[in-house]
Amino acid sequence: MPEYMLSVNHVENEPTPTAEETQRAFKEVDAFNTRLQEAGAWVFAGGLMPRETATTVDNSNGDELVVDGPFAETKEWLGGFWVIEAPDLDAALRWAHEGSQACAGKVEVRPFQAG
């Protein structure tokens, strides 16, 4: 069955959720995760630490370079994700609608390359 990544994106200068909103989102995401697991669509998921905690490694030219910070300087970044199995894009989009509501944010859907 095809796999899709549902990514939760954050945008710079968007209002920071209150502690109450964050706790509500955590509860809703937990419930969404349970629905994914019960439906057999769950592969794995995770939330990411803030982008400032990233480290970028580049050894593409044989020069071992390690830089503190994210790869790209951008106003948008990945905050977390789900990897799911779904029969088709329409089914993945239905899951993304639920995930977006649960985390109170935008969710991008991308299929994995067939391997």
Residue frames as a rotation matrix with the C-alpha (Angstrom) as fourth column:
MET 1
0.586 0.810 0.000 0.00
0.810 -0.586 0.000 0.00
0.000 0.000 -1.000 0.00
PRO 2
0.082 -0.564 0.822 1.34
0.434 -0.722 -0.539 3.49
0.897 0.401 0.185 -0.80
GLU 3
0.029 -0.161 -0.987 2.85
0.979 -0.196 0.061 5.53
-0.203 -0.967 0.152 2.00
TYR 4
0.377 0.166 0.911 2.38
0.416 -0.910 -0.007 9.26
0.828 0.381 -0.412 2.51
MET 5
-0.629 -0.517 -0.581 4.03
0.771 -0.316 -0.553 11.81
0.102 -0.796 0.597 4.75
LEU 6
0.563 0.753 0.341 1.67
0.578 -0.654 0.488 14.24
0.590 -0.078 -0.804 6.42
SER 7
-0.471 -0.852 -0.227 3.88
0.805 -0.311 -0.505 17.10
0.359 -0.421 0.833 7.58
VAL 8
0.664 0.607 -0.437 2.94
0.744 -0.596 0.302 19.77
-0.077 -0.526 -0.847 10.07
ASN 9
-0.224 -0.759 0.612 4.44
0.788 -0.510 -0.344 23.10
0.573 0.405 0.712 9.12
HIS 10
0.329 0.221 -0.918 4.98
0.772 -0.623 0.126 26.23
-0.544 -0.751 -0.376 11.16
VAL 11
0.279 -0.162 0.946 5.28
0.703 -0.636 -0.317 29.77
0.654 0.754 -0.064 9.84
GLU 12
-0.679 -0.629 -0.379 7.36
0.729 -0.512 -0.454 32.52
0.091 -0.584 0.806 11.39
ASN 13
-0.963 0.233 0.138 5.37
-0.255 -0.951 -0.176 35.34
0.090 -0.205 0.975 13.02
GLU 14
-0.080 0.950 -0.301 2.24
0.053 0.306 0.951 33.25
0.995 0.060 -0.074 13.43
PRO 15
0.269 0.211 0.940 0.80
-0.855 -0.397 0.334 33.68
0.444 -0.893 0.074 16.92
THR 16
-0.794 -0.551 -0.257 2.31
-0.320 0.738 -0.594 31.32
0.517 -0.389 -0.763 19.48
PRO 17
0.133 0.896 -0.423 -0.34
0.108 0.411 0.905 29.03
0.985 -0.166 -0.042 20.93
THR 18
0.185 0.025 0.982 -1.18
-0.916 -0.357 0.181 29.46
0.355 -0.934 -0.043 24.59
ALA 19
-0.824 -0.477 0.306 -0.31
-0.564 0.737 -0.373 26.69
-0.047 -0.480 -0.876 27.03
GLU 20
-0.154 0.868 0.472 -3.99
-0.347 0.400 -0.848 25.71
-0.925 -0.294 0.240 27.07
GLU 21
0.637 0.364 -0.679 -4.14
-0.739 0.038 -0.673 25.56
-0.219 0.931 0.293 23.24
THR 22
-0.281 -0.835 -0.473 -0.96
-0.865 0.434 -0.251 23.49
0.415 0.339 -0.845 23.16
GLN 23
-0.787 0.026 0.617 -2.30
-0.401 0.738 -0.543 21.00
-0.469 -0.675 -0.570 25.70
ARG 24
0.307 0.950 0.056 -5.58
-0.449 0.196 -0.872 20.73
-0.839 0.242 0.487 23.75
ALA 25
0.445 -0.214 -0.870 -3.63
-0.876 0.098 -0.472 20.06
0.186 0.972 -0.144 20.54
PHE 26
-0.689 -0.723 0.056 -1.52
-0.711 0.659 -0.243 17.37
0.139 -0.208 -0.968 22.27
LYS 27
-0.436 0.618 0.654 -4.72
-0.279 0.597 -0.752 15.67
-0.855 -0.511 -0.088 23.43
GLU 28
0.597 0.710 -0.373 -6.31
-0.538 0.010 -0.843 15.90
-0.594 0.704 0.388 19.99
VAL 29
0.070 -0.664 -0.745 -3.17
-0.936 0.214 -0.278 14.61
0.344 0.717 -0.606 18.26
ASP 30
-0.798 -0.312 0.515 -3.04
-0.519 0.790 -0.326 11.65
-0.306 -0.527 -0.793 20.67
ALA 31
0.056 0.911 0.408 -6.64
-0.208 0.410 -0.888 10.81
-0.977 -0.035 0.212 19.76
PHE 32
0.626 0.098 -0.774 -5.83
-0.766 -0.107 -0.634 11.19
-0.145 0.989 0.008 16.05
ASN 33
-0.442 -0.868 -0.225 -2.83
-0.878 0.470 -0.089 8.88
0.183 0.158 -0.970 16.45
THR 34
-0.589 0.310 0.746 -5.10
-0.276 0.791 -0.546 6.29
-0.760 -0.528 -0.380 18.05
ARG 35
0.540 0.833 -0.123 -7.56
-0.363 0.099 -0.926 6.51
-0.759 0.545 0.356 15.14
LEU 36
0.270 -0.534 -0.802 -4.70
-0.945 0.016 -0.328 6.05
0.188 0.846 -0.500 12.66
GLN 37
-0.748 -0.613 0.254 -3.45
-0.659 0.729 -0.184 3.00
-0.072 -0.306 -0.949 14.57
GLU 38
-0.278 0.734 0.619 -6.92
-0.195 0.589 -0.785 1.46
-0.941 -0.339 -0.021 14.89
ALA 39
0.705 0.558 -0.437 -7.51
-0.490 -0.062 -0.870 1.92
-0.512 0.827 0.230 11.15
GLY 40
0.504 -0.593 0.627 -4.19
0.590 0.767 0.251 0.25
-0.630 0.244 0.737 10.29
ALA 41
0.872 -0.139 0.470 -2.94
0.320 -0.564 -0.761 3.41
0.370 0.814 -0.448 8.56
TRP 42
0.823 -0.548 0.148 -0.22
-0.491 -0.557 0.670 4.27
-0.285 -0.624 -0.727 11.13
VAL 43
0.570 -0.777 -0.269 3.42
0.341 0.521 -0.783 3.68
0.748 0.354 0.561 10.16
PHE 44
-0.142 -0.497 -0.856 5.07
0.988 -0.124 -0.092 6.15
-0.060 -0.859 0.509 12.55
ALA 45
0.619 0.347 0.704 4.98
0.383 -0.917 0.114 9.78
0.685 0.199 -0.701 13.60
GLY 46
-0.062 -0.640 -0.766 6.92
0.997 -0.081 -0.014 12.32
-0.053 -0.764 0.643 15.58
GLY 47
0.972 0.228 0.052 7.11
0.226 -0.973 0.045 15.88
0.061 -0.032 -0.998 16.72
LEU 48
0.174 -0.964 0.200 10.38
0.737 -0.007 -0.676 17.71
0.653 0.265 0.709 16.22
MET 49
0.054 -0.299 -0.953 12.27
0.830 -0.517 0.210 19.92
-0.555 -0.802 0.220 18.62
PRO 50
0.748 0.259 -0.611 12.51
-0.001 -0.920 -0.392 23.62
-0.664 0.294 -0.688 17.63
ARG 51
0.902 -0.346 0.258 14.45
0.316 0.123 -0.941 24.35
0.294 0.930 0.221 14.44
GLU 52
0.569 -0.719 0.400 17.16
-0.744 -0.657 -0.123 26.09
0.351 -0.228 -0.908 16.46
THR 53
0.402 -0.400 0.824 18.20
-0.554 0.611 0.566 22.66
-0.729 -0.684 0.024 17.78
ALA 54
0.990 0.027 0.139 19.05
0.094 0.612 -0.785 21.37
-0.106 0.790 0.603 14.28
THR 55
0.022 -0.994 -0.105 22.56
-0.319 -0.106 0.942 20.49
-0.948 0.013 -0.319 13.13
THR 56
0.896 0.256 -0.363 23.40
-0.402 0.121 -0.908 20.34
-0.189 0.959 0.211 9.42
VAL 57
0.064 -0.864 0.500 25.97
-0.012 0.500 0.866 17.88
-0.998 -0.061 0.021 8.09
ASP 58
0.875 0.122 -0.468 27.49
-0.455 -0.124 -0.882 18.18
-0.166 0.985 -0.052 4.59
ASN 59
-0.063 -0.883 0.465 29.91
-0.225 0.467 0.856 15.55
-0.972 -0.051 -0.228 3.38
SER 60
0.816 0.539 0.210 28.80
0.081 0.254 -0.964 15.70
-0.573 0.803 0.164 -0.25
ASN 61
0.782 -0.596 -0.181 32.24
-0.417 -0.284 -0.863 16.79
0.463 0.751 -0.471 -1.50
GLY 62
0.380 -0.646 -0.662 34.25
0.590 0.721 -0.363 14.70
0.712 -0.253 0.655 0.95
ASP 63
-0.675 -0.506 0.537 34.69
-0.079 -0.675 -0.734 17.71
0.733 -0.538 0.416 3.25
GLU 64
-0.197 0.606 -0.771 33.16
0.876 0.462 0.140 16.87
0.441 -0.647 -0.622 6.59
LEU 65
-0.790 0.023 0.613 31.26
-0.129 -0.983 -0.130 20.03
0.599 -0.182 0.780 7.49
VAL 66
-0.189 0.734 -0.653 29.04
0.938 0.333 0.102 20.27
0.292 -0.593 -0.751 10.57
VAL 67
-0.779 0.018 0.626 27.10
-0.024 -1.000 -0.001 23.48
0.626 -0.015 0.780 11.16
ASP 68
-0.719 0.582 -0.380 24.85
0.520 0.086 -0.850 24.32
-0.462 -0.809 -0.365 14.11
GLY 69
-0.409 0.672 -0.617 21.41
-0.501 -0.731 -0.464 25.31
-0.763 0.120 0.636 12.89
PRO 70
0.454 0.713 0.535 18.90
0.122 0.545 -0.830 24.32
-0.883 0.442 0.161 10.24
PHE 71
-0.261 -0.518 0.815 19.84
0.841 0.292 0.455 23.67
-0.473 0.804 0.360 6.63
ALA 72
-0.291 0.258 0.921 17.67
0.721 -0.574 0.389 26.44
0.629 0.777 -0.019 5.25
GLU 73
-0.858 0.134 -0.496 17.00
0.241 -0.747 -0.619 29.90
-0.453 -0.651 0.609 6.56
THR 74
-0.662 0.717 0.216 13.32
0.297 -0.013 0.955 30.19
0.688 0.697 -0.205 5.94
LYS 75
-0.629 0.538 0.561 10.12
-0.751 -0.607 -0.260 31.55
0.201 -0.585 0.786 7.43
GLU 76
0.572 0.819 -0.056 8.50
-0.795 0.570 0.208 28.11
0.202 -0.074 0.977 7.29
TRP 77
-0.588 -0.808 -0.048 9.69
-0.756 0.569 -0.324 24.86
0.289 -0.154 -0.945 8.85
LEU 78
0.007 0.497 -0.868 8.69
-0.091 0.865 0.494 21.31
0.996 0.076 0.051 9.61
GLY 79
-0.181 0.003 0.984 7.43
-0.936 -0.308 -0.171 20.83
0.303 -0.951 0.059 13.15
GLY 80
-0.400 0.087 0.912 6.31
-0.443 0.853 -0.275 17.22
-0.802 -0.515 -0.303 13.05
PHE 81
-0.429 0.188 -0.884 4.95
-0.863 0.206 0.462 14.52
0.269 0.960 0.074 10.79
TRP 82
0.273 0.445 0.853 3.02
-0.444 0.845 -0.299 11.31
-0.853 -0.297 0.429 10.35
VAL 83
-0.745 -0.301 -0.596 3.92
-0.665 0.412 0.623 8.56
0.058 0.860 -0.507 7.92
ILE 84
-0.020 0.850 0.527 0.78
-0.565 0.425 -0.707 6.66
-0.825 -0.312 0.472 6.97
GLU 85
-0.947 -0.053 0.317 -0.35
0.213 0.634 0.743 3.96
-0.240 0.772 -0.589 4.60
ALA 86
-0.085 0.943 -0.322 -3.37
-0.368 -0.330 -0.869 4.81
-0.926 0.045 0.375 2.48
PRO 87
0.157 0.190 0.969 -4.85
0.635 0.732 -0.246 3.20
-0.756 0.654 -0.006 -0.63
ASP 88
0.062 -0.111 0.992 -4.66
0.914 -0.393 -0.101 6.46
0.401 0.913 0.077 -2.59
LEU 89
-0.829 -0.452 0.328 -4.14
0.345 -0.876 -0.336 10.21
0.440 -0.166 0.883 -2.37
ASP 90
-0.083 0.879 0.470 -7.81
-0.303 -0.472 0.828 10.88
0.949 -0.074 0.306 -1.62
ALA 91
0.675 0.291 -0.678 -7.65
0.467 0.542 0.698 8.66
0.571 -0.788 0.230 1.47
ALA 92
-0.304 -0.864 -0.401 -4.39
0.930 -0.178 -0.322 10.34
0.207 -0.470 0.858 2.57
LEU 93
-0.700 0.100 0.707 -6.05
0.016 -0.988 0.155 13.74
0.714 0.120 0.690 2.16
ARG 94
0.452 0.892 -0.005 -8.95
-0.055 0.033 0.998 12.65
0.890 -0.451 0.064 4.37
TRP 95
0.415 -0.394 -0.820 -6.44
0.886 0.378 0.268 11.70
0.204 -0.838 0.506 7.08
ALA 96
-0.655 -0.719 0.233 -4.66
0.668 -0.695 -0.265 15.04
0.352 -0.018 0.936 6.58
HIS 97
-0.110 0.706 0.699 -7.93
-0.135 -0.708 0.694 16.90
0.985 -0.018 0.173 7.18
GLU 98
0.816 0.408 -0.410 -8.27
0.290 0.324 0.901 15.14
0.500 -0.854 0.145 10.53
GLY 99
0.082 -0.887 -0.455 -4.61
0.992 0.116 -0.048 15.70
0.095 -0.447 0.889 11.38
SER 100
-0.588 -0.259 0.766 -4.85
0.354 -0.934 -0.045 19.39
0.728 0.245 0.641 10.54
GLN 101
0.385 0.802 0.457 -7.82
-0.219 -0.401 0.889 19.79
0.896 -0.443 0.021 12.83
ALA 102
0.754 -0.097 -0.650 -6.10
0.583 0.555 0.593 17.83
0.303 -0.826 0.475 15.62
CYS 103
-0.139 -0.920 -0.365 -2.87
0.984 -0.171 0.057 19.84
-0.115 -0.351 0.929 15.58
ALA 104
0.683 0.514 -0.519 -4.58
0.456 -0.855 -0.247 23.13
-0.571 -0.069 -0.818 14.67
GLY 105
-0.088 -0.758 -0.646 -2.16
-0.376 -0.576 0.726 23.73
-0.922 0.307 -0.235 11.81
LYS 106
0.487 0.165 -0.858 -1.48
-0.871 0.020 -0.491 23.24
-0.064 0.986 0.154 8.14
VAL 107
0.140 -0.405 0.904 -0.62
-0.125 0.898 0.422 19.74
-0.982 -0.172 0.075 6.96
GLU 108
0.010 -0.242 -0.970 1.17
-0.991 -0.130 0.023 18.99
-0.132 0.962 -0.241 3.70
VAL 109
0.611 0.237 0.755 0.62
-0.172 0.971 -0.165 15.59
-0.772 -0.029 0.634 2.06
ARG 110
0.101 -0.624 -0.775 3.39
-0.994 -0.087 -0.060 14.02
-0.030 0.777 -0.629 -0.02
PRO 111
0.977 0.214 -0.020 3.61
-0.215 0.974 -0.077 10.48
0.003 0.080 0.997 -1.37
PHE 112
0.140 -0.939 0.313 6.79
-0.358 0.246 0.900 8.48
-0.923 -0.238 -0.302 -0.95
GLN 113
-0.134 -0.273 -0.953 8.53
-0.988 0.106 0.109 7.36
0.071 0.956 -0.284 -4.10
ALA 114
0.899 0.438 0.033 7.57
-0.437 0.899 -0.022 3.83
-0.040 0.005 0.999 -5.07
GLY 115
-0.068 -0.992 0.110 10.43
-0.983 0.085 0.163 1.53
-0.171 -0.097 -0.981 -4.30
